[in-house]
Amino acid sequence: MSETHISIQDLNVYYSANQALKNISVEIPKKQITAIIGPSGCGKSTMLKCMNRLIDMTDGVTWSGKILIDNEDVFDKKTDIINIRKKLGLLAQRPTPLPMSIYENVAFGPRIHGVKKKSILDEKVKKCLITAGLWDEVKDRLNSPASQLSIGQQQRLCLARGLAVEPEIILCDEPTSALDPVSSQHIEQQLLKLKNDYTIVIVTHNIHQAIRLADYVIHLYLGEMVEHGPANEVFENPKDERTRAYINGTLLADAKTDNVIDTKGNRCPYNFVYAKQALHALKKGETLKIIVDDPTAVTEVPRGMEADGHEVLSVKQKNNTDWEIVIRKQS
């Protein structure tokens, strides 16, 4: 049995009258990757924000229950929030490099926490960039603006910046949703290496990513935790029918669709372009079913649609080659 690093006990969260999380109790294991999965709006990001107290920044939010990290309740009034946030590094959905050089982005956190000696900063910057898998690409231009990096490089820079303050836990909120497949692979590879030294909690809508990365899985649905456990058990033999349906992409398979397009024979990004054109012709709230046979499109079309603000209802494999993706137009 793995050692517990984060203990969530009877957690309830309300946005005004709307209850986003309902009586969540779960133990998150140390130095493993825990994936929080579930459809859009089920409370995944809310759960993550509670862990590092970013939930405080939302107007009208209230909560009850406990989250213990190293046996310290993050919600206790005596708890030092700055220290809690130092323990939990955050890799957000979209990279947010600071408007400064590559070097200063990584050195920023240590400077705030009192590190002044340049030799120590140099060593820390190099170490963190190596750990994030970025050093070889930027070592000759550390003084260049971070904004000149590609979006995938910026995300790895943000990972390095988070590591520089020496957290115990890395929280990842859809960390690859804005990235291309190659950059996404870079991030996934680094996370697999980092779990040897860090506890990692990742929110992902991409079930294939969860299968690739997770040691432990938490499945949320409409604010409730319907199932949790070791990843191999949950993915191979889910106990709850809702989990089985979500993994198989059949949760909303019977939902009415307003248009169907067949993009088989096309490769990304053409599938995505055709889907956007078809979605443009629909009204808000209507649904589009996209049939694809390109493995890249299975992950990239849903990712692109969510980035555009639409809701991915289901991703279902029909046979050895074909997949159905159902999108609800949101704007």
Residue pairs with C-beta under 8 A, 6 or more apart in sequence:
2 29
2 30
2 31
2 32
2 216
3 29
3 30
4 27
4 28
4 29
4 30
5 28
5 29
5 30
5 31
5 69
5 70
5 168
5 169
5 199
6 27
6 28
6 51
6 67
6 68
6 69
6 169
6 199
6 201
7 27
7 28
7 66
7 67
7 68
7 69
8 24
8 25
8 26
8 27
8 28
8 47
8 65
8 66
8 67
8 68
9 25
9 65
9 66
9 67
9 68
10 23
10 24
10 25
10 64
10 65
10 66
11 21
11 23
11 24
11 25
11 47
11 50
11 63
11 64
11 65
11 66
11 67
12 19
12 21
12 22
12 23
12 24
12 63
12 64
12 65
13 19
13 20
13 21
13 43
13 46
13 50
13 55
13 61
13 62
13 63
14 20
14 61
14 62
14 63
15 58
15 60
15 61
16 60
19 223
20 43
20 46
20 223
21 43
21 46
21 47
21 50
21 220
21 223
22 223
22 224
23 65
23 224
24 47
24 65
24 225
25 225
26 218
26 225
26 228
28 34
28 199
28 201
28 216
28 218
29 199
29 215
29 216
30 199
31 195
31 196
31 197
31 198
31 199
32 195
32 199
32 200
32 215
32 216
33 191
33 192
33 195
33 200
33 201
33 202
33 213
33 214
33 215
33 216
34 199
34 200
34 201
34 202
34 214
34 215
34 216
34 217
34 218
35 202
35 203
35 204
35 209
35 210
35 213
35 214
35 216
35 217
35 218
35 231
36 44
36 47
36 48
36 201
36 202
36 203
36 204
36 218
36 220
37 44
37 204
37 205
37 207
37 210
37 217
37 218
37 219
37 220
37 246
38 44
38 219
38 220
38 221
38 246
39 205
39 221
39 246
39 251
39 312
39 313
40 205
40 306
40 311
40 312
41 222
41 311
42 220
42 221
42 222
42 223
43 220
43 222
43 223
44 203
44 220
45 173
45 174
45 203
46 55
47 203
47 218
47 220
48 171
48 173
48 201
48 203
49 55
49 58
50 63
50 67
50 74
51 67
51 69
51 74
51 88
51 169
51 171
51 201
52 74
52 84
52 85
52 88
52 90
52 171
53 74
53 75
53 81
53 84
53 85
54 90
55 61
55 63
56 81
63 75
65 75
66 73
66 75
67 73
67 74
67 75
68 74
69 84
69 87
69 88
69 168
69 169
70 87
70 168
72 79
72 84
73 79
74 81
74 84
86 113
86 165
86 166
86 167
87 167
87 168
87 169
88 167
88 168
88 169
88 170
88 171
89 162
89 163
89 165
89 167
89 169
89 170
89 171
90 162
90 170
90 171
90 172
90 173
91 155
91 158
91 159
91 162
91 170
91 171
91 172
91 173
91 175
91 187
92 158
92 173
92 175
93 173
93 174
93 175
93 177
93 178
94 178
95 151
95 154
95 155
95 157
95 158
95 178
96 158
97 105
97 146
97 147
97 149
97 154
97 157
97 158
97 161
98 104
98 105
98 108
98 146
98 161
99 145
99 146
99 147
100 108
100 145
100 146
101 142
101 143
101 144
101 145
101 146
102 138
102 141
102 142
102 143
102 144
102 145
102 146
102 149
102 157
103 125
103 142
103 143
105 146
105 157
105 158
105 160
105 161
106 124
106 125
106 128
106 129
106 157
106 160
106 161
106 164
107 115
107 121
107 124
107 125
107 164
108 161
108 164
109 161
109 162
109 164
109 165
110 120
110 121
110 124
110 164
110 165
111 121
113 165
115 121
115 124
124 164
125 142
125 160
125 164
126 135
126 139
128 160
128 161
128 163
128 164
129 135
129 138
129 139
129 157
129 160
131 160
131 163
131 190
131 193
131 194
132 156
132 157
132 159
132 160
132 163
132 190
133 156
133 186
133 189
133 190
134 153
134 156
134 157
134 160
137 153
138 144
138 149
138 153
138 157
146 154
146 157
149 157
150 183
151 178
151 179
151 180
151 183
152 179
152 180
152 182
152 183
152 184
152 186
152 187
153 183
155 175
155 176
155 178
155 179
155 183
155 187
156 183
156 186
156 187
156 190
159 170
159 187
159 190
162 170
163 170
167 198
168 198
168 199
169 198
169 199
169 200
169 201
170 191
170 194
170 198
170 199
170 200
170 201
171 201
171 202
172 191
172 200
172 201
172 202
172 203
172 204
173 203
174 203
174 204
174 205
174 306
175 187
175 191
175 202
176 183
176 184
176 187
176 188
176 204
176 206
176 209
176 303
177 205
177 206
177 303
177 306
177 307
178 303
178 307
179 187
180 300
181 296
181 299
181 300
184 209
184 299
188 209
188 212
188 213
191 200
191 202
191 213
192 213
194 200
195 215
202 209
202 210
202 213
202 214
204 210
204 213
205 302
205 303
205 306
205 312
206 299
206 302
206 303
207 246
207 247
207 249
207 315
208 298
208 299
209 299
210 217
210 231
210 235
211 231
211 235
214 231
215 230
215 231
216 228
216 229
216 230
216 231
217 227
217 228
217 229
217 230
217 231
217 234
217 235
218 225
218 227
218 228
219 225
219 226
219 227
219 228
219 234
219 240
219 242
219 243
219 246
220 226
221 242
221 246
226 240
226 242
226 243
227 234
227 238
227 239
227 240
227 242
227 243
228 234
234 243
234 247
235 247
238 244
238 247
242 251
245 251
248 316
248 317
249 314
249 315
249 316
249 317
249 323
249 324
250 314
250 316
251 313
251 314
252 313
252 314
252 326
253 314
253 316
253 324
253 326
255 287
255 313
255 314
255 326
256 287
257 287
257 288
257 289
257 326
258 282
258 286
258 287
258 288
259 278
259 281
259 282
259 286
259 287
259 288
259 289
260 288
260 289
260 290
260 291
261 274
261 275
261 278
261 288
261 289
261 290
261 291
262 291
263 270
263 271
263 274
263 275
263 290
263 291
263 292
263 294
263 297
264 291
264 292
264 293
264 322
265 293
266 274
266 292
266 294
266 297
267 294
267 296
267 297
268 294
268 296
268 297
268 300
268 301
269 300
269 304
271 290
271 292
271 294
271 297
271 300
271 301
272 297
272 300
272 301
272 304
272 305
274 290
275 288
275 290
275 301
275 305
275 325
275 327
276 308
278 288
278 290
279 288
279 305
279 310
279 327
279 329
282 288
282 329
283 329
284 329
284 330
284 331
285 328
285 329
285 330
286 328
286 329
287 313
287 326
287 327
287 328
287 329
288 326
288 327
288 329
289 324
289 325
289 326
290 301
290 324
290 325
290 326
290 327
291 318
291 322
291 323
291 324
291 325
292 298
292 301
292 322
292 323
292 325
293 321
293 322
293 323
297 323
297 325
298 315
298 323
298 325
301 325
302 312
302 315
302 325
302 327
305 312
305 325
305 327
306 312
308 331
309 330
309 331
310 327
310 328
310 329
310 330
310 331
311 327
311 328
311 330
312 325
312 326
312 327
313 326
313 327
313 328
314 324
314 325
314 326
315 323
315 324
315 325
315 326
316 323
316 324
316 325
316 326
317 323
318 324
